[in-house]
Amino acid sequence: PASARTCGSGSAGNVHISTRRNQHRVAKEKNMRIPLSVPTTLFRSRRASTNSRKILSAAMSLANNGLAACVDAAADALLRGGIVALPTDTVYGLACLADCPVAVGRVYAVKGRSSGKPLAVCLDSAARVPDYTIPQDGCNVNAALLKDLLPGPVTLVLPRGPRLSDRLNPGVSAVGIRVPDHPFILALCRRIRRPVALTSANASGASDSLRPDDFSSLWPDIDLLIDGGCLKPGPASTVVELMPAARLYRVLRTGRALESTACRLARHGYQLEGAEACSSGVAAAGPDDCRLPVPLQVAS
């Protein structure tokens, strides 16, 4: 068999999963299904269209299998060091344990993503954000602000804390925090109680995925797909960097929630960096004015 790898702790820790690249090749040649590294009773192997002939190792449907069973399977796959494709409140994502360098490396390889592009960290609640970040110039982000923004379609960029593995985004002093407003991924994060690395389920530079077929080219290299159906059309999350000491924020990606995010930030006394000079192209949103007529365009 191919070499094995492991990432995990607790009851599901130290469980090996074999690399299935050779199995995918053999399966394609012999038109066979691929053996699963997770209980076969939980999953159905399936293909995309006959023309694409992309083989998916394992898949479950929230509609058919239910939330609890999907969470069990996804937690098992993550704790085994696997990659799980899953729905979020914006687009489909690829998830792995943030403290498993082998799994993180696989995500970069699957996407063809540059190692210089950091991955976001997904948590189960706003209350856990301080666990993985540190104050900026002695100033923390107000808990009420975090609760106002999260869960939601926004990524908050803050100074990273020491509890995050130094092998995640090495050399990067900040971290993007996501708490998606989606029952499945929130339940999954509550179940494993460890930070989850999250990125969009697409090849690097490709369009975001709103349904599983949109990233069928990645199927052979993921360990489990959670099918949440077709997601609401729209871009990925809004990305803002917070500077709590100065009560400023910087827009790194407009995403789908820029206006609502700016409104919430304004309510807590935050202003857009440079807004007074109108140099960024984004109109500042005061407490009673939440319109952003000329949003800054940031490449995703």
MIGU-339946 format. One record per residue (C-alpha): residue number from 1; x, y, z; residue in one letter. Coordinates in steps of 0.001 Angstrom, whole numbers, plus 500000, padded with zeros to 6 digits. Layout:
N
<seq: NUM	X: X	Y: Y	Z: Z	type: A>;
...
end
This chain:
300
<seq: 1	X: 500000	Y: 500000	Z: 500000	type: P>;
<seq: 2	X: 500975	Y: 503621	Z: 499586	type: A>;
<seq: 3	X: 502579	Y: 505490	Z: 502457	type: S>;
<seq: 4	X: 500262	Y: 506532	Z: 505271	type: A>;
<seq: 5	X: 499902	Y: 509806	Z: 507127	type: R>;
<seq: 6	X: 498249	Y: 510818	Z: 510371	type: T>;
<seq: 7	X: 497025	Y: 513971	Z: 512071	type: C>;
<seq: 8	X: 494824	Y: 513937	Z: 515115	type: G>;
<seq: 9	X: 494331	Y: 513780	Z: 518819	type: S>;
<seq: 10	X: 491699	Y: 512474	Z: 521181	type: G>;
<seq: 11	X: 489513	Y: 509501	Z: 520367	type: S>;
<seq: 12	X: 489944	Y: 509873	Z: 516625	type: A>;
<seq: 13	X: 493636	Y: 510726	Z: 516729	type: G>;
<seq: 14	X: 496581	Y: 508766	Z: 515430	type: N>;
<seq: 15	X: 494482	Y: 507044	Z: 512787	type: V>;
<seq: 16	X: 496233	Y: 506475	Z: 509501	type: H>;
<seq: 17	X: 494816	Y: 507113	Z: 506070	type: I>;
<seq: 18	X: 496568	Y: 505736	Z: 503017	type: S>;
<seq: 19	X: 497347	Y: 507895	Z: 500049	type: T>;
<seq: 20	X: 494832	Y: 507034	Z: 497342	type: R>;
<seq: 21	X: 496497	Y: 508430	Z: 494233	type: R>;
<seq: 22	X: 497403	Y: 504971	Z: 492934	type: N>;
<seq: 23	X: 493919	Y: 503758	Z: 493778	type: Q>;
<seq: 24	X: 492404	Y: 506570	Z: 491722	type: H>;
<seq: 25	X: 494602	Y: 505626	Z: 488758	type: R>;
<seq: 26	X: 493741	Y: 501938	Z: 488994	type: V>;
<seq: 27	X: 490070	Y: 502709	Z: 489493	type: A>;
<seq: 28	X: 489972	Y: 504846	Z: 486377	type: K>;
<seq: 29	X: 491624	Y: 502088	Z: 484331	type: E>;
<seq: 30	X: 489363	Y: 499336	Z: 485659	type: K>;
<seq: 31	X: 486198	Y: 501423	Z: 486040	type: N>;
<seq: 32	X: 486081	Y: 500469	Z: 489713	type: M>;
<seq: 33	X: 484940	Y: 502255	Z: 492825	type: R>;
<seq: 34	X: 487607	Y: 503453	Z: 495208	type: I>;
<seq: 35	X: 487918	Y: 501880	Z: 498669	type: P>;
<seq: 36	X: 487139	Y: 504405	Z: 501382	type: L>;
<seq: 37	X: 489232	Y: 505185	Z: 504448	type: S>;
<seq: 38	X: 486032	Y: 505899	Z: 506385	type: V>;
<seq: 39	X: 483088	Y: 503587	Z: 507092	type: P>;
<seq: 40	X: 481664	Y: 502556	Z: 503736	type: T>;
<seq: 41	X: 478144	Y: 502362	Z: 505108	type: T>;
<seq: 42	X: 478089	Y: 506134	Z: 505398	type: L>;
<seq: 43	X: 478994	Y: 507005	Z: 501835	type: F>;
<seq: 44	X: 478173	Y: 506530	Z: 498217	type: R>;
<seq: 45	X: 480925	Y: 506641	Z: 495599	type: S>;
<seq: 46	X: 479841	Y: 508610	Z: 492561	type: R>;
<seq: 47	X: 481076	Y: 510270	Z: 489378	type: R>;
<seq: 48	X: 480524	Y: 513482	Z: 487572	type: A>;
<seq: 49	X: 479335	Y: 513333	Z: 483976	type: S>;
<seq: 50	X: 480574	Y: 510538	Z: 481730	type: T>;
<seq: 51	X: 482699	Y: 513014	Z: 479797	type: N>;
<seq: 52	X: 484613	Y: 514330	Z: 482817	type: S>;
<seq: 53	X: 484995	Y: 510884	Z: 484447	type: R>;
<seq: 54	X: 486071	Y: 512476	Z: 487745	type: K>;
<seq: 55	X: 485964	Y: 509959	Z: 490564	type: I>;
<seq: 56	X: 484836	Y: 511108	Z: 493990	type: L>;
<seq: 57	X: 486127	Y: 509133	Z: 496945	type: S>;
<seq: 58	X: 483183	Y: 509694	Z: 499266	type: A>;
<seq: 59	X: 480175	Y: 511953	Z: 499447	type: A>;
<seq: 60	X: 477247	Y: 512667	Z: 501722	type: M>;
<seq: 61	X: 474245	Y: 514908	Z: 501328	type: S>;
<seq: 62	X: 472879	Y: 517142	Z: 504059	type: L>;
<seq: 63	X: 469414	Y: 516682	Z: 502582	type: A>;
<seq: 64	X: 469567	Y: 512879	Z: 502395	type: N>;
<seq: 65	X: 471914	Y: 511884	Z: 505230	type: N>;
<seq: 66	X: 471118	Y: 514571	Z: 507778	type: G>;
<seq: 67	X: 473233	Y: 517054	Z: 509683	type: L>;
<seq: 68	X: 474392	Y: 514747	Z: 512485	type: A>;
<seq: 69	X: 475647	Y: 511977	Z: 510205	type: A>;
<seq: 70	X: 477435	Y: 514461	Z: 507949	type: C>;
<seq: 71	X: 479122	Y: 516112	Z: 510929	type: V>;
<seq: 72	X: 480260	Y: 512703	Z: 512231	type: D>;
<seq: 73	X: 481766	Y: 511739	Z: 508892	type: A>;
<seq: 74	X: 483431	Y: 515103	Z: 508278	type: A>;
<seq: 75	X: 484928	Y: 515197	Z: 511778	type: A>;
<seq: 76	X: 486323	Y: 511703	Z: 511278	type: D>;
<seq: 77	X: 487837	Y: 512654	Z: 507921	type: A>;
<seq: 78	X: 489428	Y: 515833	Z: 509295	type: L>;
<seq: 79	X: 490872	Y: 514116	Z: 512350	type: L>;
<seq: 80	X: 492393	Y: 511495	Z: 510049	type: R>;
<seq: 81	X: 494252	Y: 514272	Z: 508236	type: G>;
<seq: 82	X: 491860	Y: 514470	Z: 505316	type: G>;
<seq: 83	X: 490450	Y: 517251	Z: 503156	type: I>;
<seq: 84	X: 486704	Y: 517871	Z: 503259	type: V>;
<seq: 85	X: 484811	Y: 519904	Z: 500679	type: A>;
<seq: 86	X: 481828	Y: 521564	Z: 502302	type: L>;
<seq: 87	X: 479236	Y: 524333	Z: 501975	type: P>;
<seq: 88	X: 479596	Y: 527639	Z: 503808	type: T>;
<seq: 89	X: 477432	Y: 530743	Z: 503996	type: D>;
<seq: 90	X: 479079	Y: 532049	Z: 500811	type: T>;
<seq: 91	X: 480729	Y: 529463	Z: 498524	type: V>;
<seq: 92	X: 481932	Y: 525862	Z: 498792	type: Y>;
<seq: 93	X: 485205	Y: 525483	Z: 500642	type: G>;
<seq: 94	X: 488030	Y: 523041	Z: 501261	type: L>;
<seq: 95	X: 488722	Y: 522366	Z: 504920	type: A>;
<seq: 96	X: 491436	Y: 520594	Z: 506880	type: C>;
<seq: 97	X: 492897	Y: 520792	Z: 510369	type: L>;
<seq: 98	X: 494881	Y: 524008	Z: 510722	type: A>;
<seq: 99	X: 497404	Y: 522264	Z: 512982	type: D>;
<seq: 100	X: 498066	Y: 519385	Z: 510555	type: C>;
<seq: 101	X: 500887	Y: 520475	Z: 508213	type: P>;
<seq: 102	X: 500462	Y: 517437	Z: 505955	type: V>;
<seq: 103	X: 496799	Y: 518226	Z: 505363	type: A>;
<seq: 104	X: 497519	Y: 521931	Z: 504880	type: V>;
<seq: 105	X: 500169	Y: 521051	Z: 502307	type: G>;
<seq: 106	X: 497682	Y: 518845	Z: 500468	type: R>;
<seq: 107	X: 495190	Y: 521720	Z: 500253	type: V>;
<seq: 108	X: 497817	Y: 523922	Z: 498596	type: Y>;
<seq: 109	X: 498695	Y: 521116	Z: 496185	type: A>;
<seq: 110	X: 495068	Y: 520328	Z: 495312	type: V>;
<seq: 111	X: 494307	Y: 523959	Z: 494505	type: K>;
<seq: 112	X: 497636	Y: 524725	Z: 492862	type: G>;
<seq: 113	X: 497794	Y: 527614	Z: 495310	type: R>;
<seq: 114	X: 500912	Y: 529681	Z: 495872	type: S>;
<seq: 115	X: 502518	Y: 529025	Z: 499237	type: S>;
<seq: 116	X: 502633	Y: 532771	Z: 499782	type: G>;
<seq: 117	X: 498830	Y: 532989	Z: 499986	type: K>;
<seq: 118	X: 497721	Y: 532281	Z: 503570	type: P>;
<seq: 119	X: 494711	Y: 530191	Z: 504557	type: L>;
<seq: 120	X: 491934	Y: 531491	Z: 506776	type: A>;
<seq: 121	X: 491026	Y: 529810	Z: 510055	type: V>;
<seq: 122	X: 487452	Y: 528765	Z: 510733	type: C>;
<seq: 123	X: 486028	Y: 528716	Z: 514280	type: L>;
<seq: 124	X: 482664	Y: 527798	Z: 515759	type: D>;
<seq: 125	X: 481866	Y: 531114	Z: 517482	type: S>;
<seq: 126	X: 482933	Y: 534726	Z: 517868	type: A>;
<seq: 127	X: 483810	Y: 533991	Z: 521495	type: A>;
<seq: 128	X: 486781	Y: 531885	Z: 520381	type: R>;
<seq: 129	X: 488419	Y: 534586	Z: 518250	type: V>;
<seq: 130	X: 490582	Y: 535870	Z: 521158	type: P>;
<seq: 131	X: 491934	Y: 532336	Z: 521634	type: D>;
<seq: 132	X: 493799	Y: 532545	Z: 518319	type: Y>;
<seq: 133	X: 494610	Y: 536244	Z: 518066	type: T>;
<seq: 134	X: 496518	Y: 538769	Z: 520170	type: I>;
<seq: 135	X: 495886	Y: 542424	Z: 521060	type: P>;
<seq: 136	X: 497219	Y: 545114	Z: 518741	type: Q>;
<seq: 137	X: 499232	Y: 547693	Z: 520659	type: D>;
<seq: 138	X: 497600	Y: 546423	Z: 523838	type: G>;
<seq: 139	X: 494080	Y: 546825	Z: 522449	type: C>;
<seq: 140	X: 491683	Y: 543908	Z: 521874	type: N>;
<seq: 141	X: 488777	Y: 543859	Z: 519487	type: V>;
<seq: 142	X: 485640	Y: 544513	Z: 521488	type: N>;
<seq: 143	X: 483640	Y: 541344	Z: 522172	type: A>;
<seq: 144	X: 480430	Y: 543138	Z: 521254	type: A>;
<seq: 145	X: 481846	Y: 543968	Z: 517808	type: L>;
<seq: 146	X: 482891	Y: 540357	Z: 517219	type: L>;
<seq: 147	X: 479427	Y: 539182	Z: 518200	type: K>;
<seq: 148	X: 477873	Y: 541741	Z: 515854	type: D>;
<seq: 149	X: 479952	Y: 540595	Z: 512873	type: L>;
<seq: 150	X: 480117	Y: 536853	Z: 513486	type: L>;
<seq: 151	X: 478767	Y: 534439	Z: 512428	type: P>;
<seq: 152	X: 478525	Y: 535983	Z: 509000	type: G>;
<seq: 153	X: 480024	Y: 536253	Z: 505500	type: P>;
<seq: 154	X: 483083	Y: 538193	Z: 506635	type: V>;
<seq: 155	X: 486726	Y: 537320	Z: 507274	type: T>;
<seq: 156	X: 488405	Y: 539360	Z: 510010	type: L>;
<seq: 157	X: 492168	Y: 539804	Z: 509708	type: V>;
<seq: 158	X: 493858	Y: 540227	Z: 513100	type: L>;
<seq: 159	X: 497313	Y: 539675	Z: 514639	type: P>;
<seq: 160	X: 497745	Y: 535926	Z: 515053	type: R>;
<seq: 161	X: 498172	Y: 534362	Z: 518462	type: G>;
<seq: 162	X: 500632	Y: 531705	Z: 519681	type: P>;
<seq: 163	X: 498001	Y: 528961	Z: 519871	type: R>;
<seq: 164	X: 498004	Y: 528655	Z: 516088	type: L>;
<seq: 165	X: 500539	Y: 526232	Z: 514671	type: S>;
<seq: 166	X: 503651	Y: 528032	Z: 513416	type: D>;
<seq: 167	X: 503475	Y: 525748	Z: 510381	type: R>;
<seq: 168	X: 500238	Y: 527403	Z: 509282	type: L>;
<seq: 169	X: 501013	Y: 530428	Z: 507109	type: N>;
<seq: 170	X: 504661	Y: 530609	Z: 508289	type: P>;
<seq: 171	X: 506112	Y: 534090	Z: 508391	type: G>;
<seq: 172	X: 502681	Y: 535740	Z: 508330	type: V>;
<seq: 173	X: 501970	Y: 537798	Z: 511443	type: S>;
<seq: 174	X: 498207	Y: 538086	Z: 510894	type: A>;
<seq: 175	X: 495433	Y: 535544	Z: 510457	type: V>;
<seq: 176	X: 492051	Y: 535654	Z: 508744	type: G>;
<seq: 177	X: 489263	Y: 534407	Z: 511012	type: I>;
<seq: 178	X: 485985	Y: 533010	Z: 509656	type: R>;
<seq: 179	X: 482857	Y: 532015	Z: 511561	type: V>;
<seq: 180	X: 480493	Y: 531093	Z: 508705	type: P>;
<seq: 181	X: 476775	Y: 531448	Z: 509280	type: D>;
<seq: 182	X: 476019	Y: 527883	Z: 508198	type: H>;
<seq: 183	X: 474700	Y: 525191	Z: 510569	type: P>;
<seq: 184	X: 476857	Y: 522386	Z: 509182	type: F>;
<seq: 185	X: 480276	Y: 524000	Z: 509437	type: I>;
<seq: 186	X: 479470	Y: 525529	Z: 512828	type: L>;
<seq: 187	X: 478442	Y: 522117	Z: 514149	type: A>;
<seq: 188	X: 481579	Y: 520576	Z: 512658	type: L>;
<seq: 189	X: 483862	Y: 523112	Z: 514344	type: C>;
<seq: 190	X: 482064	Y: 522626	Z: 517666	type: R>;
<seq: 191	X: 482539	Y: 518892	Z: 517317	type: R>;
<seq: 192	X: 486296	Y: 518857	Z: 516752	type: I>;
<seq: 193	X: 487152	Y: 521903	Z: 518929	type: R>;
<seq: 194	X: 490255	Y: 522654	Z: 516884	type: R>;
<seq: 195	X: 490885	Y: 525432	Z: 514364	type: P>;
<seq: 196	X: 490024	Y: 524470	Z: 510795	type: V>;
<seq: 197	X: 491935	Y: 525848	Z: 507823	type: A>;
<seq: 198	X: 489484	Y: 526980	Z: 505161	type: L>;
<seq: 199	X: 489802	Y: 528130	Z: 501576	type: T>;
<seq: 200	X: 487528	Y: 528193	Z: 498546	type: S>;
<seq: 201	X: 486868	Y: 524920	Z: 496714	type: A>;
<seq: 202	X: 488332	Y: 525765	Z: 493334	type: N>;
<seq: 203	X: 491589	Y: 525689	Z: 491487	type: A>;
<seq: 204	X: 493630	Y: 528773	Z: 492325	type: S>;
<seq: 205	X: 492424	Y: 531678	Z: 490196	type: G>;
<seq: 206	X: 489245	Y: 529908	Z: 489076	type: A>;
<seq: 207	X: 485704	Y: 531048	Z: 489763	type: S>;
<seq: 208	X: 484136	Y: 530361	Z: 493139	type: D>;
<seq: 209	X: 481997	Y: 527236	Z: 493464	type: S>;
<seq: 210	X: 478300	Y: 527401	Z: 494293	type: L>;
<seq: 211	X: 477589	Y: 523685	Z: 493746	type: R>;
<seq: 212	X: 479706	Y: 520505	Z: 493903	type: P>;
<seq: 213	X: 479925	Y: 520070	Z: 490130	type: D>;
<seq: 214	X: 481694	Y: 523433	Z: 489890	type: D>;
<seq: 215	X: 484860	Y: 521910	Z: 491395	type: F>;
<seq: 216	X: 484615	Y: 518372	Z: 489994	type: S>;
<seq: 217	X: 488229	Y: 518619	Z: 488783	type: S>;
<seq: 218	X: 489299	Y: 518516	Z: 492450	type: L>;
<seq: 219	X: 487178	Y: 515479	Z: 493377	type: W>;
<seq: 220	X: 489913	Y: 512824	Z: 493005	type: P>;
<seq: 221	X: 492091	Y: 514654	Z: 495535	type: D>;
<seq: 222	X: 489609	Y: 515277	Z: 498337	type: I>;
<seq: 223	X: 488604	Y: 512747	Z: 500965	type: D>;
<seq: 224	X: 484968	Y: 513671	Z: 501505	type: L>;
<seq: 225	X: 482381	Y: 515929	Z: 499911	type: L>;
<seq: 226	X: 479469	Y: 517262	Z: 501919	type: I>;
<seq: 227	X: 476792	Y: 518183	Z: 499401	type: D>;
<seq: 228	X: 474763	Y: 521145	Z: 500607	type: G>;
<seq: 229	X: 473016	Y: 521726	Z: 497296	type: G>;
<seq: 230	X: 473262	Y: 524887	Z: 495235	type: C>;
<seq: 231	X: 474293	Y: 527902	Z: 497313	type: L>;
<seq: 232	X: 472948	Y: 531422	Z: 496982	type: K>;
<seq: 233	X: 474739	Y: 533205	Z: 494102	type: P>;
<seq: 234	X: 477308	Y: 535759	Z: 495146	type: G>;
<seq: 235	X: 481017	Y: 536242	Z: 495777	type: P>;
<seq: 236	X: 483128	Y: 534936	Z: 498651	type: A>;
<seq: 237	X: 483332	Y: 536544	Z: 502071	type: S>;
<seq: 238	X: 484201	Y: 540187	Z: 502636	type: T>;
<seq: 239	X: 487727	Y: 540506	Z: 504060	type: V>;
<seq: 240	X: 488569	Y: 543355	Z: 506409	type: V>;
<seq: 241	X: 491682	Y: 543970	Z: 508476	type: E>;
<seq: 242	X: 490888	Y: 545452	Z: 511879	type: L>;
<seq: 243	X: 493160	Y: 547906	Z: 513678	type: M>;
<seq: 244	X: 491499	Y: 548180	Z: 517101	type: P>;
<seq: 245	X: 494069	Y: 550500	Z: 518652	type: A>;
<seq: 246	X: 493286	Y: 553191	Z: 516045	type: A>;
<seq: 247	X: 489637	Y: 552176	Z: 515545	type: R>;
<seq: 248	X: 490322	Y: 551761	Z: 511829	type: L>;
<seq: 249	X: 489711	Y: 549009	Z: 509282	type: Y>;
<seq: 250	X: 491077	Y: 548230	Z: 505847	type: R>;
<seq: 251	X: 489109	Y: 546461	Z: 503072	type: V>;
<seq: 252	X: 491155	Y: 543633	Z: 501551	type: L>;
<seq: 253	X: 488297	Y: 542096	Z: 499533	type: R>;
<seq: 254	X: 484839	Y: 543510	Z: 498921	type: T>;
<seq: 255	X: 483078	Y: 540131	Z: 498909	type: G>;
<seq: 256	X: 479335	Y: 539864	Z: 499432	type: R>;
<seq: 257	X: 478868	Y: 541770	Z: 502692	type: A>;
<seq: 258	X: 480881	Y: 545002	Z: 502454	type: L>;
<seq: 259	X: 478004	Y: 547377	Z: 503091	type: E>;
<seq: 260	X: 476559	Y: 545506	Z: 506081	type: S>;
<seq: 261	X: 480062	Y: 544984	Z: 507508	type: T>;
<seq: 262	X: 480841	Y: 548701	Z: 507216	type: A>;
<seq: 263	X: 477559	Y: 549533	Z: 508968	type: C>;
<seq: 264	X: 478391	Y: 547277	Z: 511895	type: R>;
<seq: 265	X: 481932	Y: 548591	Z: 512158	type: L>;
<seq: 266	X: 480655	Y: 552174	Z: 512136	type: A>;
<seq: 267	X: 478263	Y: 551394	Z: 514978	type: R>;
<seq: 268	X: 481283	Y: 550387	Z: 517055	type: H>;
<seq: 269	X: 483302	Y: 553485	Z: 516226	type: G>;
<seq: 270	X: 485493	Y: 552083	Z: 513430	type: Y>;
<seq: 271	X: 486342	Y: 554158	Z: 510364	type: Q>;
<seq: 272	X: 487749	Y: 553132	Z: 507026	type: L>;
<seq: 273	X: 491478	Y: 553808	Z: 506848	type: E>;
<seq: 274	X: 492104	Y: 556910	Z: 504734	type: G>;
<seq: 275	X: 488390	Y: 557585	Z: 504289	type: A>;
<seq: 276	X: 488762	Y: 561205	Z: 505341	type: E>;
<seq: 277	X: 490931	Y: 561811	Z: 502282	type: A>;
<seq: 278	X: 488669	Y: 559633	Z: 500073	type: C>;
<seq: 279	X: 491841	Y: 558066	Z: 498723	type: S>;
<seq: 280	X: 490638	Y: 554475	Z: 498823	type: S>;
<seq: 281	X: 487486	Y: 554907	Z: 496759	type: G>;
<seq: 282	X: 485243	Y: 553580	Z: 499525	type: V>;
<seq: 283	X: 482833	Y: 556000	Z: 501134	type: A>;
<seq: 284	X: 483037	Y: 556074	Z: 504909	type: A>;
<seq: 285	X: 479918	Y: 554791	Z: 506641	type: A>;
<seq: 286	X: 478802	Y: 556737	Z: 509674	type: G>;
<seq: 287	X: 476300	Y: 555440	Z: 512219	type: P>;
<seq: 288	X: 473366	Y: 556833	Z: 510187	type: D>;
<seq: 289	X: 474832	Y: 556454	Z: 506718	type: D>;
<seq: 290	X: 475631	Y: 552921	Z: 505595	type: C>;
<seq: 291	X: 475730	Y: 553409	Z: 501846	type: R>;
<seq: 292	X: 478914	Y: 552578	Z: 499953	type: L>;
<seq: 293	X: 478381	Y: 553904	Z: 496420	type: P>;
<seq: 294	X: 481919	Y: 553272	Z: 495093	type: V>;
<seq: 295	X: 483257	Y: 550038	Z: 496634	type: P>;
<seq: 296	X: 486923	Y: 549283	Z: 496439	type: L>;
<seq: 297	X: 487630	Y: 546382	Z: 494072	type: Q>;
<seq: 298	X: 490029	Y: 543892	Z: 495597	type: V>;
<seq: 299	X: 491195	Y: 540812	Z: 493691	type: A>;
<seq: 300	X: 490070	Y: 537555	Z: 495257	type: S>;
end
